[in-house]
Amino acid sequence: MTESGGERVDVAIVGAGLVGGTLAVALAAHGVKTAVVDQLDPGTMTHRRFDGRASAVAASGQRLLSAIGIWPHVAGRSEPIREIRVSDDNAPLFLHYAYSDVGDEFLGNMAENRHLHEATFTRMKELEGNLRLIAPATVSHMSETADAATLHLDGGRAIKASLIVTAEGRVSKLRAAAKIPVTGWRYPQIAIVATIGHEKPHNGIAHECFLPAGPFAILPLPDDAGVHRASLVWTERADAAAAYLALNDAQFLSEIDERVGGFLGRLSLIGPRFSYPLGLQFAQTYTKGRLVLVGDAAHGIHPIAGQGLNLGYRDVAALTEVIVDARKLGLDIANPDALGRYERWRRADNLMMAGVTDVLNRLFSNDVAPIKAARDVGLALVNRVPPLKRAFMRHAMGTTGDLPRLMRASP
Ligand SMILES: Cc1cc2nc3c(=O)[nH]c(=O)nc-3n(C[C@H](O)[C@H](O)[C@H](O)COP(=O)(O)OP(=O)(O)OC[C@H]3O[C@@H](n4cnc5c(N)ncnc54)[C@H](O)[C@@H]3O)c2cc1C
């Protein structure tokens, strides 16, 4: 890297989070010269206290991670989701999904975010010939000429690229500088996240119970040192969450115990608690000149269906395909046709999922009697109509629609 002229790469990515990091790996694995910059160093991002979440990686996301060599580094630390049970507070009806109803692929796999980050960084090292990780480093701005763009880092460093991708997450400096409008709103909810140990095995079953304040999810994790574990995502009213977070461990655990309902036996708390404000946002366009948006920088959704990262993985697979195809034809990878194809491919799908999660959250996060009665009938109906149920499952697994090559069963 030179201080003034700058290194030349094909693609420069800002943000080495789960989406930006995966995109860097996918491109480098296809021989695309890539640089990825993050303001944080990898040691911070993989630290136990940095991100307490675990992600439900859908079947399509797992196909992508396998195809580009990340999955082998995380597989041993992940837990398959064999079944999903959705229940509505104390209603006797529930919706039950089993992976064997749709084929032999699991519904998804749970992996702790720190392990996904570690696996991504490990794979980056294996691809060092084509991939340069620059972290910690902060981006100040980008500039563009007719045939290239330049990413300027604080301290005077510069990287020249045909295409710049922002994977900066919800707050994106490059998106703001490009004046790309963002529409969205905050939910009056906070997600409280914690890992629990439990006496009885979870048997690979993910539970989502809709409580009046929001969904309460119990997600299976692999055992650790003989302890059965699960990741909790407890959505709470924003005005009540601070009081729960301030409880001592015994009181906090007793609140969790009450919501879990005893079926996992005695519970314990493992590690710290985390909290995340929730909101929905989507960028009005995904490309401008030589800049492209992926992941949360393009769309941020409610975690009610565990799909935010999975949408980001679909962005990665689609953008990689568009770039690889343009290179094969000897075209500028930032040509408007190629970037337009990416935008058309991803924007409608992301918007639809944003809409679905928003409606689900509004429909289920309340205890208004007529709404509750109607949604319980809906749950029972889906449960009893196998084709409808299978369609929902395939959608959640991300295995329907116009799939990018890296997400097809045999890429
Ligand atoms: C409680 C909760 C549970 C969830 N569970 C699931 C789930 O089960 N399944 C699922 O699919 N999704 C889930 N999600 C959504 C998922 O976590 C996000 O969609 C995903 O993490 C977004 O990743 P990203 O890489 O786009 O952004 P981020 O994770 O925000 O990463 C952005 C990166 O960019 C870097 N950066 C930002 N600005 C700059 C800059 N100017 N210069 C340099 N670096 C910069 C940051 O340091 C960071 O590393 C959940 C979300 C929440 C809140």
The ligand as an ORCA input file, in Angstrom:
! r2SCAN-3c Opt
* xyz 0 1
  C     -31.012     -9.234     18.132
  C     -30.704     -9.540     16.695
  C     -30.697    -10.861     16.259
  C     -30.460    -11.154     14.913
  N     -30.503    -12.457     14.504
  C     -30.351    -12.750     13.190
  C     -30.447    -14.103     12.724
  O     -30.673    -15.047     13.497
  N     -30.309    -14.338     11.383
  C     -30.097    -13.335     10.504
  O     -30.024    -13.592      9.299
  N     -29.953    -12.040     10.919
  C     -30.077    -11.732     12.228
  N     -29.932    -10.429     12.655
  C     -29.533     -9.374     11.687
  C     -28.002     -9.361     11.480
  O     -27.331     -9.370     12.718
  C     -27.565     -8.155     10.641
  O     -28.368     -8.090      9.494
  C     -26.094     -8.302     10.220
  O     -25.251     -8.413     11.333
  C     -25.652     -7.123      9.361
  O     -24.309     -7.305      9.001
  P     -23.514     -6.190      8.173
  O     -22.155     -6.781      7.929
  O     -24.326     -5.713      7.023
  O     -23.406     -4.928      9.142
  P     -22.633     -4.747     10.521
  O     -22.665     -5.996     11.321
  O     -23.206     -3.520     11.148
  O     -21.100     -4.491     10.106
  C     -20.655     -3.261      9.617
  C     -19.127     -3.210      9.713
  O     -18.665     -2.026      9.075
  C     -17.692     -1.380      9.876
  N     -17.750      0.063      9.539
  C     -18.846      0.862      9.610
  N     -18.551      2.098      9.165
  C     -17.243      2.078      8.804
  C     -16.365      3.052      8.251
  N     -16.773      4.281      7.920
  N     -15.070      2.713      8.027
  C     -14.631      1.441      8.308
  N     -15.444      0.467      8.817
  C     -16.724      0.783      9.049
  C     -18.119     -1.721     11.307
  O     -17.026     -1.636     12.198
  C     -18.650     -3.146     11.146
  O     -17.623     -4.110     11.316
  C     -30.186    -10.105     13.995
  C     -30.167     -8.772     14.434
  C     -30.430     -8.488     15.771
  C     -30.428     -7.044     16.223
*
